[in-house]
Amino acid sequence: MGIIYCTFITLFAFFISRKIVRRALAKSEHATQAVALDVYMNSLQGKNNSTVNENEINQLLHSPSRLTKEHWNRLEIYINQSQHYFAAKLRQNYPSLTEDDIHIILLMRMGLDHKEIAIFCNILMSSLRTRRSRLKKKMKADCDSISDFIRELYKD
């Protein structure tokens, strides 16, 4: 009877600790996204005087840890407003890019580091390296760094 009781207590403790770890990870991802979007929003406000719906961006900051299609659409609209239709030009000039490609490019354009991009896209760092390499080929970018290429693209 004592062995069963000890086993039950051990399993209970194990599942509780897993739940705590998952919650901590979700909070960490959410905090990283919130900081990244806040930094980006502040940098754009200094660069551009266009009207930006801050309420929508603030809602993004407090959204669940994984961005939904609606969140990505809002972010794309925000970038189009603040960066002279960057995403629209990107879609027009590079029609072979997928939605995931566009998301990665938008996050690169925001100046996020690789780890933050991987968190936003819910992918491994190795997968991000592969995607960046494929983006470089799709966009026929003749440069050392795809991130630098993206930052300089359509710069006015």
N, C-alpha and C positions, 0 to 999 in steps of 0.2 A: 504494500500500500504506500509506503514511504517513497519508493522508486517512482511510482506513478505520479505522486504529488510533486516530487522534485522535477520530473520531466515536464509536467504541466506548467510549473512555475518558470522553468527555463524557456519553454516555448513562448509563454506569455511575455516574458522579458525580451526575448528575441524579436517578436512582432512589434512590441511597443517601441523598441529602439529603431527598428526599420522605419516605422511611421514617423518618428522624430527626425530621422535623417532625411526622409523624403520632404518633410515640411521645411526643414532648414535649407535644403537645396532649392526648393521652389521659391522661398523667400530671397535667397541669394540671387537667383536668376532674375526675379522681378526687380530687385534693387539695382542690379547691373543694367537692366533695360531702362529703368527710370532715370538713372544717372546719365546714361548715354543719350537718351532723348532730351533730357534737360540741358545738357551741355550743347548738344546740337541746336536746340531751339534758341538758346542764349547767343550762340555764335551767329546764327542767321539773323537774329534781330539787330545785331550790330552791323551786319553787312547790307541789309536790305530794308527798305521802308515800306514794302508792300503790305497789304492787309492780310494778316494771318489770324485764323480763328483759333485763338489760344485755348478755348474751352475744349475743342476736339483734341488738341495735342495733350492737354492735361488729362483727358479721359484715357488717352493712350498710355500715359504714365502710370495710371492706376488700373490698367487692364490686367487680365490673367497673364501668367508667365509666358505663354505661347501666343504669339500674335495671330489673330484670325484674318481671313481674307478682307473683312471690312476694315480692320486696323491697317493692313497693308495699303488698301485703297486710300484711306485717309492720309497716311504717310506720303504716298505718292502725290496726292493732290497738294499737300503742304510743300513738298519739294518742288513741284511744278510752279506753285505760286511764288516761292522764295528764290528759285534758281532759274528763272527764265525758261520754264518748260523743259527742264532737263530730261525728265522721264519720257515726255512725249517725243522729244527729238530722238532719244535713245530707241524707243519703239519703232519710230519711223525709219531710222537709218540702219537699224540692226533687227530686221524682222525675224531672224532665226532664233533670237533669244527667248528662252522660256520664262515663265513667271518667276521660277526660283532664281534664274540668272538675273532677272531684273531686281529682285529683292536683294541679292548679294551686291549688285552694283550700287543700289541705292544706299546700302549700309556702308560700302566703301566710300562713296561720295560724302557721306556724313562724317567720315574720318574715324570710324570705329576701328579698333584693332582686331586682329584675326580671332582672338579668343572671344571677344564680344560678338563678332559676326557669327561664329560657330554657335554661340548660345542662342542668339536671336533666331537662327535658322534651324536649331535643334539638330546639329550635325557634329561629327567628330572633326578635329583639326585636320586629320589626314584627308578626310572627304573634302574639306574646304580647300586644301592645297590642290587637289585634283580638279575641283570645280574652277578654281582660279586659272589653272593651266588651260582648261577647256575654253574658258571665257576669252583668254588671250588669243587662242586659235580662232574662235568664232568671230571675234572682233577684228582679226587680222592686225593686232597691235604689235608694232615693231618697236618694242621697248624692253627694258630690263624688268620693270615693275608694272604689273597690271594696275596696282593701286595708284601709282603716279599717273598712269595713262587715264584712269577714270577721273582723278582729281582735275586734270587739265582739260578733259573733254568738254567742249561747248562752253569754255570759260570766256566770259565777255570782258 
